[in-house]
């Protein structure tokens, strides 16, 4: 059993790290806590993001191998391979002989550097050590060297959760440590810890029942009745404070001290995370800066060599991107420091409030002492007050210690913030180096755009990091000062409370017997007033510190909003790039960008020299590999891998053949998924015609009733709440059929974007800071972000605003109640002073005391009124937050449902693309065989290339049938083996010796499992591509299972039909009303069964498939 030393720390989530010669980003999360050395851990499936036996691509020996490196290699290898493929034969040979090795080595370093931030400090230290070692050592590290430090980090992170955060969390953490496997650690950190935390939160809420007033009782019960974790968290966060404020319960010193201690520990954990993040960001940015400067020097040294200058500029861009990522990490580190300072300020506020409570206890003890001095009957009350004051003194001491911890955390947070500034400076330096590299590349005739764009991103990230660091440093200084003052107040309160306790005890011991009782009573009363004044001063300080904490939250939100806006702008730029590309169902010729079209036109120009044809054809092929359809990509790859004759033949005929095949595949997919019979008929008609007919169909997608269908669809969009869409839709309805089609293809989306932007803009100024920030981010981001904001984001932002407002008002109520208690104690003490003075015959002094008592009582009433107002406001905000939360959850569920539908459509499109890719690969293999046969027969390269084209064209001209799972009923079959059925005809299904004859068999190859008698099909029971079939399964063991037969292991072969009848008599646990087959199966998934109540669905043992 592995059991780590106990300690509290907060996991570091979401920090993006980067480093070195190349950029590397990833999600990390691992605090470092004192722990025993980890024991050996059982290895299993590598965690997400970690390499699984990394192997560098095999070195290339010919042009085809270089093509492989261009498509499979890392960034440096891809760039170098592309330059070699589009250059001269000498460039290719240089790459094969000397260029590929260094490029592959750089990519190995890239993979190592990418792992920074994926674990914790131990992994990062191991990564840094690997980066300082040889490439051979780095390869070994990628294969297995990462496992031990990564596992140690996971153990430390889990170990830090032991002891303090709840019984369920501790038990789950210990269970994961006892299991001692990477899978157990991963499962606990990904899921188990949250399940345990939820259970602990439920217990915390349950324990509040019966422990407070009516409002607390009702709010706790409401949270438990709802039962969802977000509601429980909201209650534990602000809800309980709101309820306590409504119950008019001034927080006692024990509660305040506990909160101060918890906040102090939290501040220390946040500071630790900030310091770790800052260290990593600085190291990463330093490496990136050095790499960028080195690349700039290489670019300058390349002089007139455009290829070498371009490659060096690319490395400079990589380094600048790495610096930008490091600067983003620095921003996250600064935000962590900012958060730590804010938490420290809150700890100081709690400590100051505890000091106020201690002062109030001291005042009451002195008041009791005054009463006991005058009257022996008050001795018992004096003793009790002394006991209370002594306890308050102890707790004030603890609060002072918590404030001290907060002061230390603030100082460390300030140091972390200062450290992050150097990361921003390094990013700026890397940006400058990238810009210099871009200028040198441009001078050499190479493309400088990549380097310049990376430099711009690095500068922007550096500026953001610098702003965040300045803000965090400033706040940390304020928090440190506030915490120091809170510590002094707590120490003073401790001394006052101890003195008051002693005085009360002495007064109780000689109650009513003192020779000068009246004088002693007055002295005790005066001390009570002083203690109450000190309590008031501490409460005022707590209020000031709370204002600092509020400012901290506002500044943190501003920093986060700035970071979000920068990310949104980057997403908008990427969206613009994607919008420049044609949609998936556009004709291949329409998908060409301007540069690719220019290259192809020039290469295909009549009389173009063969050298130009080859050079430009290869450049076009490189671009088409990343933008074309499956057939186009495959043909371009083959052309790049071939000789000059192959490129010439590709330009002459091969590309057009591949483009036609891609277009026909798209049309076939549209036919298979058409929602209208007329649409399917139009697609089938186009497929029966020539290429021009297919292209025309893809461009127009016209069919007999299209305009009527379009008009109906457009009419459903007439929504006056969406003015731009309403106007555009109405214009389309009033226009021509072409106008209506154009509206549905593009116009509706453009109008929707206008409406989304307009409606998002309307929310500006209508809510709090969170809503304002979210709306501004949506306006600066990609078009879909505004839609997401309107559907879900605005409600979540409003909830956060209302939650914050409720929390702030509850805090105000708590502080105001503390002020009220101090003022009331001062009033009581003044009344005691008045009585003592009158007993001494000092009427004038008595009048002064009486005036003080009246003023203090009035002030207490003012504080009570303000506390009531704050409590009521807090409740109203909490109610609105709860309603916003419900709205947000409903909106999110609706959006998820829409996303699921979209994912289903995308899955169908991806399946069609996969089938087209498989067909294209098969055609390429046929072409290669034809080329080799021609060469073996003594034909020259040109003739061999033509033979390959003929074979490729013949393969491409075969009818493209919709594969299983893509018919209109969306139903299909698939077996264990990957090959698909093609288009399964009715007699194939009915034939027991056909494709379905083998158990597990699906596809043309059948299955590898044991043979069976097949399955007789009843034509009236199951749909199969328009025919009705369902398996009777009399002879076939439909519930065959590999291995054991359990609830989740049944039917793990290729069936996708209703299997209830076959299983009812086979298993006594089988209930036909609770077990149903999924019915439709699409794409590459196998058949599966659902048991209602299961948390997920089992497939063939390989796939969990949602309905």
N, C-alpha and C positions, 0 to 999 in steps of 0.2 A: 504494500500500500504506500502510495506517495502522499505525504501530508506536509504542506509547506508552512513556513512560519506565518503567523497571522498578522494582518495589518490591513489598513484601509487605504485604497487608492482608487482613482477613477480611471477607467479605460479611456484611452485616447482614440476617438473615432473620427473618421473622415478626413484625416490630415493627408494632404497630397504632397508627396515627396518627389524629388528629382535629383539627378546628379550627373557629373562626369562628362565624358566626351560626348555623351549622347543624352537625350532626355529620357526620363523614366518616371511614370506616374503610377500611383496605385493607392488603394485604401489601406490604411494601417490601423492598428489599434492594439497597443500593448503597453501598459504601464510597467515600470520596473519597481518591484517591491522586494524588500529583504526576504530571502527565501533559501531553503536548503537546496543543495545541488540536485538537479533533476535526475531521476533514475532513467534507465534505458526505456525507451518507448517503442511499443509495437508499431511498425510502419504499416500503412495501408494506402488508400487513395490519397494522392496529394491534395492539399487544400486549394481552393480557388485562387488563381493567380500565380501559383507556384509551379515550377517546371516539373514535368513527369519524365525523368530520364532524358534530359535535353540532349539532342544530338545536332551538331551543325550540319547543314546540307552538304552532301558529298561534293567534292570539287568537280568542276566541269572538265571534260576532255575534248569537247567539240562544240559546235554552234548550238546544237540541241540542248546540250548541258547548260550552256550559258542562258538559254531561254528559261530553262528550269530554275536557275538561280535568280533570274529576274522576277519570276512569279512566286518563288518560295522563300527567297532569302530575306535577310533583314534590310533595314533602310540603306546602309552603306553598300551592301552587296547589290541591291536592286538598282541603285543609281549607277554603280560601276558597270554592271552587266548591261543595262540599257545603253549606256554610252558606247560600250563595245559593240553591241548588236547594230547600232545605227551608225557606227563609224566605218572605217576602212578595214580591210582584211588585216592590216598591220595592227590596228587597234584591238581587233579580236584576239590576235595572237599574243599581243602584249598582256591582255587581260588573262588569257589562259596560262601564260608562262609566269607572270609576276604580279598581276593585278588582283586576282581573286583571293589570294591568300591574305593579304592585309585587309581587304574588305570583309572577308569572313571573320577575321580576328576582331575587327572593330564591332561587328554585330554581336560577337560573343560578349565583349565588354558591355555592349548595350544591354544584353539580357541580364548580366550580373547587376548593372547599375539600376535596372528597372525594379529590382527586388528591394531597394531601399524603401522603407516605409511599409512594407507588407507584413512585417512582424513587430518586433520591438527592438530594444537596444542591443540585445545579444546578436540578433540577426544582422542588424545594421553594422555592428562592429565586424562581424564575419564578412559582410559584403565589402566593407572598406578594406579589410585585409586582403580579400581576393582581388580587388581592383588594383592594389599595390603589388600584386604578384604577376606571374607569367600568364600568358593566355592559356597554356596547358593547365595551369592550376585553376584558372577560371572555368574551363570546361568541366573539370572534375567537380568544382563547386556546384555547377549547374546540375550535374548528374545526381549528386547525393550530398554534397557538403553542406547544403543549406538546411538539411533536415534537423540535425541536432540543435543548432542555435534557434531555429524556428520553434521547435518543440519546447525548448527551454523557455522561450518567451511566452508561449501559450500557457505553460504551467505557472509561470510567474503571474500572468494576468489573471488566471483562475484563482490562484492562491491568494491574490490580493482581495478577493471577494469573501474570504473566510473571516468570520468573526465580526459581526456588526451590522450587516445589512438585512438580516432576517433569517429565520430558521430554515425556511424552504430554500432560499438561495444558498445558504451554507451547505445544506444537505446535498443539493444538486451539484454544487461545485466540488464537494468532497467525493461524490460518486464519480464524477468525470475524472478526477485525479486518481481515484482507485482503479478505474478502467485502464488508464495509462496507455491510451492509443490516440493517434492523431485524429481519427474519426470521432472519438468521444470528446476530445477537446473542441473540435470544430463544431460538432452538433450542440455542445453546451453553449459555446459562445454565439452561435448563430440563432439558436432557438431556446435551448433549455434554460438559460439564465433569465430570459424574459418570462417564460412560463412560471418560474420560481418567484420572480419579483412580483408578478401579478398576484400570486397566492399570498405572498407576504403583505402586499398592500391591502388585500381583502381582510387579512387578519388585523392589520392596524386599524382599519375603519371599524371593524366589528368591535374592537376593544374600546372604542369611544362611546359605544352605546351605554347609557347609564352613567357616564362620567362627566356630564356637563348639563347645560341648560336645555330648555325645550327646543330651541332652534338648532343646536348642535345635534341633539337626538334625532330630530326630523331630517336634517340634512344628511347625516350619516346613514339613516335608514333608506333614504331616497337613493343614495349612491349604491348601497348594497342591493336594493331592488332592481336597479338598472343592471348592475353586475358587470358591465363592460369595463375593461381596464382604463381607457381614456377618462371615463367618468370618475373612477376611483382615484386616478392620479389628479384630476382637477380638484376633487374634494380635499385630498391630502395637501395639495398645493395652496390654493386660495380659498376653497370652499369652507374648510374648517375655520379659517381665520374670520371669514365673513360671518359664519354662524356664531362664533364666540363673541364677535363684536355686537351682533344682534341680541345676544343674551346679556350684553353689558357686563361681561366678565373681564375685569382688568387682569391682564396676564400676571400670574404670580412670579416671584423671583426664581423659583425652581424652573418654571417653564422657560423664562427668558434666559437663564443661565444655560440650560440645555441647548436652546436654540443657538446661543452664542458659541458654545463649544462645537456644535455640529457645523455651523457655518465656518468656524476657524479651521476645522479639519478639511472641510470642502475647499476652502481657499488654498490650503497647502497642497491638496491634490491637484487642483487646477494649475497652481504655480509650477508644480513638478512637470505636468504635461506641457506647459508653456515652455519651460526651460529645455525639455527634451526636444520639442518641436523646433525651437530656435536653433539648438545645436545642429540638428540635422539639416535645417534649411541653410544655415551658414555654410556647412561643409559642402552641401550639394551645389550651392551657388558659386562657391569658390572653384570647385572642379569645373563647373560649366564655364565660368569666366576664363579659366586657363585654356580649356578646350577651344573656346571661341577665338581667343587671341592666337592660339597656335594655328587654327584653320585660316584665320585672316592672313597670317604670315605665309602660309602655303599658297593661298590664293594670289597674293602679291608676287610670290616667287614663280608662279606659273606663267606670268607675262602673257605672251601671245597664244599660249596653248589653251584654246577655249574649253576642250574636254576636261583637262586637269583643273583649270580654274573653276569650271562648273561643279566638279566633284568636291573641290575644297570649299566652295561657297555653300554647297549642300551640307557639308560637315559643320560649317559655321552656323548654318540655320538650325541644325540639330542642337548644337550647343546653346544657341540663343533660346530655342524652345525649352531646353533643359533649365536655363536660367529663369525663364518665365515661370516654369513650373516650380522652381525653387522659391521664386518671389511669391508665388501664390501660397506655397507652404509657409513662407515667412509671414504672410498676411494672416494665415490661420494661426500661426504661433502668436502673433501680436494680438489677435482676437482672443486667444486663450489667456494671454496675459491680462488683457482688458477684463475678461470675465473673472479672472482670479482677483483682480483689484476690486471689482464690483462686489464679489462675494465677501472679500475682506472688509469692505466698507459696511456691508450688511452685518457682518459679525461684530464690527465696532458699534453699530447702532443697537444691536441686541445687548452687547455688554453695557453700553451707556444706559439702556432701559433697565437692565438688572441693577445698575448702580442707583438709579432713581428709586427702584423698589426697595433696595437696601436702605437708602436714606429715609424713605417713608417708614420703614420698620424701626429705624433708630429714633425717628421723631415720636412714633407711638410709644416706644419704650420710655423715652424721657417724659412724655405726657403721663404715662402710667406711674412713673416714679414721683412726679409732682402730686398726683392724686393720692398715692400711698403716703407721702410725707404729711399730707393734711388729714388723711382719714385711714385708720387702721383697717377698715373693711375693704379697702382696695388693694391689700397686699397680694392676694391671689392673682388679681389681674396684672399686677406689676411683675410677678414671677413669670406668668405666661408671656408677657410682652418681652421680658428679658430673654426667654428661651427663643422666641421668634426672631429677635434681633441678633442673637448669637448664630442662629442658622443662616440668617441673611448675611452676616459677616463672612461666614464660610463660603457661601455661594458668590458673594461679591469677589472674594479672592479668586474663585474659579473663573468668574467672568473676566477678571483682570488678566488671568493667564490666557484665556481665549483671545482677548484683545491683543495680548502680546504676540501670540501666534499669528494673528491676522496682520499685525504690524510687520512681522518677519516675512510673511507671505507677500505682502505688498512690496517690500523692498526687493524680494527676489523677482517678483513680477516686473518691477521696473528694470531690473537687470536684463531679464529676458526680452523686454521690449527694446531696450537699447541694442541687444545683440541682433535683433531682426533687422535693424537699420543696415548692418553690413551686408546682409543678403540682398537688400534692395540696391545697395551700391554696386555689388557684384553683378546683379542683373543688368544694371545700366551700363556697366563696363562691357558685358557680353553683348549687349545691343549695339554698342559702338563698334565693337570688333566685327559683328555681323554686317553692319552697314559698310564698314571698310572693305570687307570681303565682297560685298555686293558691288561696290564701285570697281574693284579690281576685276571681278568676273565680267562686268559689263564692258570694261576696257578691253578684255580679251575676247569679247564676242559671245560670251555665255549669258544665260538667263540669270538675272540678279533678283528676280521677283521673289523667289522663295526666301532668300536671305533677308531681303528688305521687309517682307511681311513678318518674319520671325523676329526681326529687330523691333518692329513696332509693337508686337505683342509683349516682348520682354520689357520695353520701356513703360508700357502701360501697367504691367504687373508690378514693376519696380516702384512706380509712383504710388500705386495703391498700397503696397507694402509699407512705404515710407509714411504715408498718412496714418495708416493703422498703428504703426509703431509710435508715432508722435502722440496720438490720442491715448494709447495704452500707457505710455510713460507718464503723461500728465496726470491721468487718473490714478495711477499707482502711487504717485507722490502724494496726492490728496488723501488717498485711502490710508497710507502709512501715517500721515499726520493725524487723521481722525482716530485711527486705532491707538496711536500713542496717547492721545488725549483721553480716550475711553479707558485705557489702562490706568491712567492717573486718577480718573474719577472713581473707578472701581476700588482702587487702593484706599482712596480717601473715604469712600463709603464704608469699606471694611473697618477702618479705624473708628469712624463715628458710630457704627453699629456695635462694635465691641465695647466702646466707652458707654454707650447708652444701656447695653445689657448689664454692665457692671453697676451703673447707677441705679437701675431698676431693681437689681438684686439687693443692693444696700438699702434702698428705700423700703423694700418689702420686709427686710429683716428688722428694721426699726420703725415700722409703720405706725404713725400717730404718736410716737414716743419721743421724737426729737425735741430738744429744748427750744430750738428755733425752727419749728416745722414750717411756719409760713415762709421764712426766708428760703429754706431749702426747696420748698414747693415752687417758689418763684424761679429759683435758679434752674431747677429741672425743666420748668416750662420754657424758660428762655433757650435752653439747650435744644428742646424739642422744636422750637421755631427755627433755630439755626439748621438742625438736621433736615427739617422739611424744606427750608430754602435750598439746601444743598441737593435735595432730591429733585426739586424743581429745576435747578440748574442742569442736573444730569439729564432730566427729561428733555430740556431744551437742546442740549447737545445731541441727544439721540435723534431729535427731529432734524437737526442740521446734517447729521451724518446720513440720515435716511434720504435727505435731498441729494447728497453726494451719490448715494447708491442709485437713485432715480436717474441722475445725470449719466451715471455709468451705463445704465441700460440704454438710455437714449443714444449715447455715443456708440455703444456696441452695435445697436441696430443700424445706425448710419454707416458704420464701417461694413457691416454685413450687406447692407443694401448696395453700397458701392461695388462690392465684390460681385454681388448678384447681377448688377447691371453690366459689369464688364463681361461676365460669362454670357449674359443674354446677347450682348453685341456680337460676341464671337459665334454664338449659335446662329444669329441672324446672318452673319457673313457666310457660314456654311450652308445655310438654307438657300441663300442666293446662288451659291455654286450648284446646289442640287436643282434649283429651279431652271438653271441654264441647260440642264440635261433633259432630254425628252422623257415622257412617261413610258412605262414598261410596254404598253401596247401600241406605241407609235411605230410606224413603218421604219425599217432599219435605215433607209436613206434619210429619213427625217430626224434621226437621232444623231447624225453627224454634227459636230461643232464646226465652227468656221475654219479653224486651223487644219483639222483632219480633212475636211472637204477640199481645202486648197491643196493639200499634199496629194490627195487622190487624183484631183483634176490634173495637176501638173504631171503626175506620174503616168496618167492615162492619155495625155495629150498626143495626138498623132505626130510621129516623127521625133518624139522625145528620145534623147540619147539613152542607151541602156543604163549607163552609170547613174543618170538622174532617176530613171525608173526604179532602179534598185535602191538607191539611197532614200528617195522620198517614199517609196513603197514600204521600206522597213520602218521608217519613222511613223508612217500612218498605221502600220500594223501594231506598233508598240502602243499607240493611243487607243486603238480599237480593242486591244486585249482588256482594257479597263472600262470601256464604255459600251462595247457591242453586246449583242445577244449571244447565247451559247454557241450557235453555229459560227457566228462571226468571230468570236473569240478563238474558237478551235482552229478555224482556217487561218487566222492571223498568226497564231502560235506556230502552226505548221510552216507557214511562209517564212517566219523569222528563223526557224530551225533549219530551213533548207538553204540551197545555194542560190546563185543569182537567177538561174533559170526558173527556179520555183517561185521567186518573188515576181519575176516578169509574168509568169503564168497566173499567179495570184491576182495581179493587177488586171490582166487580160480577162480572166473568167472566174477565177476561184472566189474572189470576194463577192461578186454578184450572185454566184450560186449559193454561197453561205447566207447572204442577206435574204435571198428568196426563201431559203429554208427557215430562217428565223421568223420571217413574216408569216409563213404558213403555220408555224408552230403557234404563233400568237393568235392567228385566226382560228385554229383548231381549239385553242383554250377558250376563246370567246364562244365558240359553238357549243362546247361541252358545258359551259357554265351559264349559258344564256337563260335569262329569266322569262323570255318571251319566245314562243314557238316561231314567230315570224323572224325574230332576230337569228335564231338558230338556222332557219332556212336560208336567210341571206348569207350567213357565214358559210354554210355548206355549198351554196351556189358559187361563192367567191373561190372557195377551195377547189371546186371543180374546174375553174377557169385558169387563165394564165396569171403571171405574176402581177401584171398591171391591175387585174381584177382584185387580187388580194390586197394590193396596196391601196386601191381605191376604197375597198371595204374598211380597211384599218383607219383610213383618214376620215371617212364619212360615217361608217357604221350605220348605214341606211337600210331600212326595211319598210315593208308596205304600210304598216300602221305606226311608223315611228313618230310622225308629227302629232298624231292624236295622243299617243302615249306621252310625248314630250309636253304637250299642252296640259295634260292632266297633272303631271309631275310639277310643272311650273305653277299651276294654280294652287297646289298645296303649299307653295312657298310664300304666298301672299300674306305677309305678316306685317302689320303697320308698326309693330314695335321694332321692326328691323327696317328702317327707312330706305337705306341704300339697296337692300335686297328687294324690297317692295317695288321701288321705282324700276330697277333693272328687270325684275320679273314681269312687271306690267308692260314695259317697253317690248320685251320679247314676245309676250302674248299678242301685242298689237302689231308686231312685225311679221317677217317672213318665216317660213320653216327653217331657213338657214340661221336666222336670228335666234330662234328658239334652241336649235342645236348648239349654237355658239354659246348661248347663255348657260346651258347645262354642262358644256365641256369646260368652259373657263369663266364665263361671266358671273355665275353664281358664287364662285369662290372669291373672285375679286370683290364682289359686292359684300360678301360675308366678312371679308377682312376689313373693309371700310366700316361696316356696322360694329365689328368687334372693337376696332380702335376707338370709334366714337363712344361706345358704351363704356369702355374701359376708362377713357378720359373723363367721363361723367362721374366716375367714382372718386376722382381726385378731389380732395377737400371735403369729402363726405364722411370721413371716418378718422381713425387714429393713425399713428405713425406706421404701424404694421401695414395697414391697408394702403397708405400712401406709397410706401416703399414697394409693395408688391405690384401695385398698379403701374408705377413708373418703370419697374423692371419689365413688366409685360409689354409696355409700349415700346421699349427699346430692343426687345428680343425678336425672335422669329414670329411669323404670323400665327402659328398655332398656339403660341404662349398666351396671347390675348384671349383666345377662345378658352383655353384651359383656366385662365384666371377668372373669366366670367362664369364658367360652369362650376368650378370647385374653389379655386384659389382665393377669390374675394371672400367667401364665407369662412374659410380657414383663417384668413387675415383678420377679418372682423372678430372672430372668436378670440384670436390672440390679443387683439386690442382690448376687448371687453374683459378678458381674463386678467390682463395687466391692470386695467382700471379697477377691477374688483380687488385685486391684490393690494394695489396702492391705497385704496380707500380703507381696506381692512387694516393695513399697517397704520394709517393715520388714526383710525379709531382706537387702535391699541395704544399708540403714543398719547393720544388725547385723554384716554382713560388713565394713563400713568400720570399725566399732568393733573387730572382731576383728583386722583388719589393723593398726590403730593399737596395740592392746594387745600384739600379737606383736612389732611393731617396738620397743615400749618394753621388752619382755622381752629381745629380742636386744641392745638398747643397754645394758641393765643388766648383762647377762652380759659384754659388752665392758668395761664399767666395772669389773666384778669382776676380770677378768683383768688390766687395767691396774693396779688397786690392789694386787693380789697381787705384780705385777712390781715395784712400788715398795716392797713390804714393808709396805703399810698393810693389815694383816689385818682390823682392825676395819672400815675403810671397805669392804673387799671383802665382808665379811659383810652389810653394809647393802645393797650392790649385789645380792648374791645373794638377799636377802629380797625386794627389789623385783622382781627377775627372776622369782622364783617366784610372787609375787602377780600380776604382769602376765600370766604364762603361764596361770595359773588363770583370770584374767579373760578372756583370749583364748578359752579353752576354753568358758567360759560363753556368750560371744557366739556362738561357733560352734554350740553346741547350740541356742540361740535361733534362729539363722539357719536351721538345719535344720528346726526346728519351723515357722517361718514359711513356709519354702519348701514344706514338705509340705502345710500348710494352704492355701497359695495354689494348689497343684496340685489339691487336692480341690475347692476352690471353682471353679476353672476348669473342672474336669470337670462339676460340677453346672451351671455356667452354659452349657456346651456342650449338655448334655442339655435344659436348659430352653429354649435357643434352638431346638433341633429341635422340641420340643413346641409352642413358640409358632408356629413356621412352619407346622407341620401344622394347628394350630388355626386360624391365620389363613387357610390355604388352604380349609379346610372352611367357615369363615364366609364367605369370598368366594364359594364355590360356592352357599351358601344365599342370599347377597345377589343373585347373578346370577339365581337362580330367582325371587326376589321382584321383581327388576327386570323380568323377563319378564312377570309377572302385571301389574305396574304399567303396563308399556307397552301391554298389551292394554286395560286400563281407560282409559288416556289416549287411546288410539286411539278407543275408543267415545265418550269425552267429546268428542273433536274432531269426530267425525261428528255427534254430537247438536248441537254448537255450530253446525256448518255448516248443518244442517237448520233450526235455530232462526233463524239469520240469514236463510235463504231465506224462512221463514215471516214474519219481520218485514218483509222487503221486499214480500212479497205484501200484508201488512196495510197498509203505507204506501201502496202503489199503490191499494188499495181505498179508503183514507181520502181520498186526493187525487181519485180519481174521483168519490166521493160529494160532496165539496166543489165540484168542477167542475160537478156536476149540480144544484147549488143547495141541497143538503141542509145542515142546520145541524151544528154541531160535535158534538152528541150523536149524531145519526144517523151522521155520518162515523165517529165512534169505534166505534159498534156495527157498522158495515160492516167496519171494520178487524178487529174481534174475530171476526166471522164468517169473514173470509178467513184469519185466523191459526188459528182452530179447524179450518178445512178442511185447512190445510197440516199441522197437528199430527196430524190423525186419519189421515193416510196411514200404511199399514203400515211399520214400521221394520225394514228387512231388515238382517241382519248384513252388513257390508261385507267385501271381500276381506281375507283375513288373519285373520279372526276365527271362521271355521268350526271345527268340532270337530277337524278335522285340522290346523288352524292354518296352512292353505296359501292363498295368494292371489297376485294379480298386480297390478302397478301400472305405469303408463307414465311418460313424461317429464312429462306434464301433471298438475297436481294433482287434478282431479276423479276420484273413485273410480268403480268399475264398478257400484256398487249390488250386487245379488246376482247374480253371473254364472250363468246357466243353461247347461245342457249344449249346447243348440243355438246359443247365442251363441258358444261356444268353437269349435264345429264349422264355423260359417259363415265362409267366407273373406272375405266382404264385411262382416262384423260388426265388433264392437269391436276384434277382434284383427287386422283387415285391414291396418292400417298399421304399417309398421316403426316401433318406438318407441311404437306406439299402445297405450294402456291407458286405461281410463276411458272415459267416454261421448264424450269429445272426440277420441279418437284422438291420434296423435302428430304432431309438427311435422316429423319427418324424412321422407325420400323414401318413396314408396309401394312396396309389394312385392306379391307374389302371395298373400300371406297364408300360413297354416301349416295343413296338414292334421293333424287330431288323431286319434290312435288310441285308441278308447274303453277299451282294456285297458292303457293305459300311464301314465295320470296321474290322480291324485285331484283332483277339483274339486267342492267342496261335496257330497261324498258320491258323485259319479260318478267313474268311472275314466278318466283321460286322461293321455297323455304325448305331447309333440310328436315327431312323426317328422321334421319339419323338412326334408323333401325339397326343397320349393320355397323355403323361407324361409332367408335367410342368417343363421343364428342367431349367428354369430360376427362380425356386423357391428360395426365400430368407428368411432367418430367420430375422424377424423385417422389416427393411426398404429396399427399392429397390433403390440402388444408384450405381454409377459407380463402386465403390470398394466393394460393398456388394452383388453383384449378384452371382448366381451360387455357393453358398458356401456349396454345398453338394457333393456327391461322383462322379459326372461325370468327365470324362477325355477325352471325345470325342469332335469332332467338333460340337459346339452348335449354329453356326450362323443361320442355317435355323429356329431353334426353336425360336430364339430371335428376328429375323428380324421384325416380325409382332407384337411382344408383346410390344416393347419399341420404342418410336419414336426417341430416341437418338441412337438407335443401328445401327451401320454402319458395315455391314459384311466385308468391306474392311479394317476396322481398328481394329476389335476385332476378335481375333482368340484364339482357345483353345490351350493349350500347347501340346496336343497330348500325348506323352509318360509320364507316371507317375510311379516313382519307389518308393521302400521302403514304409514308413508309411504315405506318404503325400496324401492329399485329392485332388480332382480335382480343377482346378483354371482357370481363364481367364486372358488374357493379353489385355490391351489397349495400343497401341503404344504411347509412350510419357510418360507413367506413370514412376515415379521414382522407383517403385518397383512393385512386383506382389502380388496379394492377393490370399490366399488360402481359407480355410474354416473358416477364422477368427482366426486361430491358427498359421498358418505357412505361411511365405513368401518364395516362392520356386523359385530359379533361373532357367532359361532355360538351 
